[in-house]
Amino acid sequence: MNRKPEPGWAFKMMSLIHDNPLRRNFTDPHKPLKAAGLKLGQNVLEIGCGPGFFTIPAAKIVGKKGIVYALDIHPLAMERVQEKIRKEGITNVKTILADASQTGLPDQSMDLAFLFGIAHSINEILKAVLDELYRVLKPGGILSIKTRISEKKLTELLERKGFIYSENREGIFLFKRKK
């Protein structure tokens, strides 16, 4: 799919919310990341990293032996994440400017992929992204999703795409790629 990124002004508005220091008073990024299953040494794909609210905490959780691939379709997102990486001295984050349905990553190379805040409906874009996530996840790899899509609809779709429902941890749905 050849989707286009949101306009620059829309990204800047989102960044104001995500990068607001007060947000950390209400949302600790480590909590949902740990609920999503991130662990030391994993190769992790962050779909739709935006300005990087979860990127640096994810990099710290996986540690120096792990890698976080921060993916977004928006060039401004990549600039912002790369700026944060440099500022923090983080060396285990690789940025990918791409559509999530075409990551360019090798087959079965990721231990875990997370997708937080996806659209409220199931559409062709989400289906294409799920095909790609199935391709890049290792057998038994984890796909963690935080969404307002109903658990039933999400589970039905993911099971058709080759995933097995595992559990709901603090509002994050965990699915495993079939082996």
C-alpha positions as CSV (number, residue, x, y, z in Angstrom):
1,M,0.0,0.0,0.0
2,N,1.2,3.5,-0.7
3,R,-0.3,5.6,2.0
4,K,0.7,9.2,2.5
5,P,1.6,10.6,5.9
6,E,-0.7,13.0,7.7
7,P,0.0,16.7,7.0
8,G,2.9,18.2,9.0
9,W,0.6,20.4,11.1
10,A,-1.3,17.2,12.3
11,F,2.0,15.6,13.3
12,K,3.1,18.7,15.2
13,M,-0.3,18.8,17.1
14,M,0.2,15.1,18.1
15,S,3.7,15.8,19.2
16,L,2.5,18.6,21.5
17,I,0.4,16.0,23.3
18,H,2.9,13.2,23.3
19,D,5.9,15.3,24.2
20,N,4.1,17.3,26.9
21,P,6.1,16.7,30.2
22,L,2.8,16.5,32.1
23,R,1.8,13.4,30.1
24,R,4.2,11.3,32.1
25,N,2.3,12.3,35.2
26,F,-0.7,10.5,33.8
27,T,0.9,7.8,31.5
28,D,4.0,5.9,32.5
29,P,5.2,4.5,29.2
30,H,7.0,1.6,31.0
31,K,3.8,0.1,32.3
32,P,2.1,-0.6,29.0
33,L,5.4,-1.7,27.4
34,K,5.9,-4.3,30.2
35,A,2.3,-5.4,29.9
36,A,2.9,-5.8,26.1
37,G,5.6,-8.3,26.9
38,L,8.8,-6.4,26.2
39,K,11.9,-8.0,27.8
40,L,15.6,-7.8,27.9
41,G,17.4,-8.8,24.7
42,Q,14.4,-8.8,22.3
43,N,14.2,-7.5,18.8
44,V,11.0,-5.3,18.9
45,L,9.1,-3.5,16.2
46,E,7.2,-0.4,17.2
47,I,4.5,0.3,14.6
48,G,3.6,4.0,14.3
49,C,6.2,5.4,16.7
50,G,5.1,9.0,16.2
51,P,7.3,11.4,18.1
52,G,8.7,8.5,20.2
53,F,6.8,8.5,23.5
54,F,7.3,4.8,23.8
55,T,10.6,4.4,21.8
56,I,13.2,5.4,24.4
57,P,11.5,3.5,27.3
58,A,11.3,0.5,25.0
59,A,15.0,0.7,24.1
60,K,15.8,0.8,27.9
61,I,13.6,-2.3,28.6
62,V,15.2,-4.4,25.8
63,G,18.7,-3.2,26.8
64,K,21.9,-3.2,24.8
65,K,21.4,-6.7,23.5
66,G,18.0,-5.9,22.1
67,I,17.0,-3.6,19.3
68,V,13.9,-1.4,18.9
69,Y,12.9,-0.7,15.3
70,A,10.8,2.5,15.4
71,L,8.7,2.7,12.3
72,D,6.5,5.5,11.1
73,I,5.3,6.8,7.7
74,H,5.9,10.4,8.7
75,P,9.3,12.0,8.0
76,L,8.8,14.4,10.9
77,A,8.4,11.4,13.2
78,M,11.7,10.0,12.2
79,E,13.4,13.4,12.7
80,R,11.9,13.7,16.2
81,V,12.8,10.1,17.2
82,Q,16.4,10.5,15.9
83,E,16.7,13.7,17.8
84,K,15.6,12.0,21.0
85,I,17.9,9.0,20.4
86,R,20.9,11.4,20.0
87,K,20.0,13.4,23.1
88,E,19.6,10.3,25.3
89,G,22.7,8.6,23.8
90,I,20.6,5.5,22.9
91,T,22.4,3.1,20.5
92,N,19.8,0.3,20.2
93,V,17.1,2.0,18.2
94,K,16.9,1.9,14.4
95,T,14.4,4.1,12.7
96,I,12.4,3.0,9.6
97,L,10.6,5.5,7.5
98,A,8.0,3.3,5.8
99,D,4.4,2.2,5.5
100,A,3.7,-0.4,8.2
101,S,2.5,-2.8,5.5
102,Q,6.0,-2.7,3.9
103,T,8.6,-2.6,6.7
104,G,11.5,-4.0,4.7
105,L,12.5,-6.2,7.6
106,P,13.7,-9.8,7.1
107,D,11.2,-12.6,7.5
108,Q,10.8,-13.9,11.1
109,S,13.2,-11.4,12.6
110,M,11.2,-9.9,15.4
111,D,10.4,-11.3,18.8
112,L,7.6,-8.8,19.5
113,A,5.7,-6.1,17.6
114,F,3.5,-3.5,19.3
115,L,0.8,-1.3,17.9
116,F,-0.7,1.1,20.4
117,G,-3.7,3.3,19.5
118,I,-4.8,1.9,16.2
119,A,-7.8,3.0,14.3
120,H,-11.3,2.3,15.7
121,S,-12.3,0.2,12.8
122,I,-11.0,-2.8,10.9
123,N,-10.1,-1.8,7.4
124,E,-7.9,-2.9,4.5
125,I,-4.9,-0.9,5.8
126,L,-5.0,-2.8,9.1
127,K,-5.3,-6.1,7.3
128,A,-2.3,-5.3,5.2
129,V,-0.3,-4.3,8.3
130,L,-1.2,-7.6,10.0
131,D,0.0,-9.6,7.0
132,E,3.3,-7.8,7.3
133,L,3.5,-8.3,11.1
134,Y,2.9,-12.0,10.6
135,R,5.7,-12.1,8.1
136,V,8.3,-10.4,10.3
137,L,7.4,-12.0,13.6
138,K,9.2,-15.2,14.6
139,P,7.1,-18.3,15.1
140,G,5.7,-17.8,18.6
141,G,6.5,-14.1,18.5
142,I,4.1,-11.7,20.2
143,L,1.9,-9.1,18.7
144,S,0.7,-6.6,21.3
145,I,-2.2,-4.2,20.4
146,K,-3.8,-1.4,22.3
147,T,-7.0,-0.3,20.6
148,R,-10.7,0.4,21.1
149,I,-11.7,-2.2,18.5
150,S,-13.7,-4.8,20.3
151,E,-11.9,-7.8,21.6
152,K,-14.2,-10.1,19.7
153,K,-13.6,-8.3,16.3
154,L,-9.9,-8.0,16.9
155,T,-9.6,-11.7,17.8
156,E,-11.6,-12.9,14.8
157,L,-9.4,-10.8,12.5
158,L,-6.1,-11.9,14.0
159,E,-7.1,-15.5,14.1
160,R,-7.8,-15.4,10.4
161,K,-4.4,-13.8,9.9
162,G,-2.6,-16.6,11.7
163,F,-2.4,-15.4,15.3
164,I,-3.6,-17.0,18.5
165,Y,-5.2,-14.9,21.3
166,S,-3.1,-15.1,24.4
167,E,-4.4,-12.7,26.9
168,N,-5.5,-9.1,27.8
169,R,-3.0,-7.4,30.1
170,E,-4.1,-4.1,31.4
171,G,-6.0,-3.3,28.2
172,I,-3.3,-4.6,25.9
173,F,-4.3,-7.6,23.7
174,L,-1.5,-10.1,23.3
175,F,-1.5,-12.5,20.4
176,K,1.1,-15.1,19.4
177,R,2.1,-15.9,15.9
178,K,1.4,-19.6,15.1
179,K,4.4,-21.7,15.0
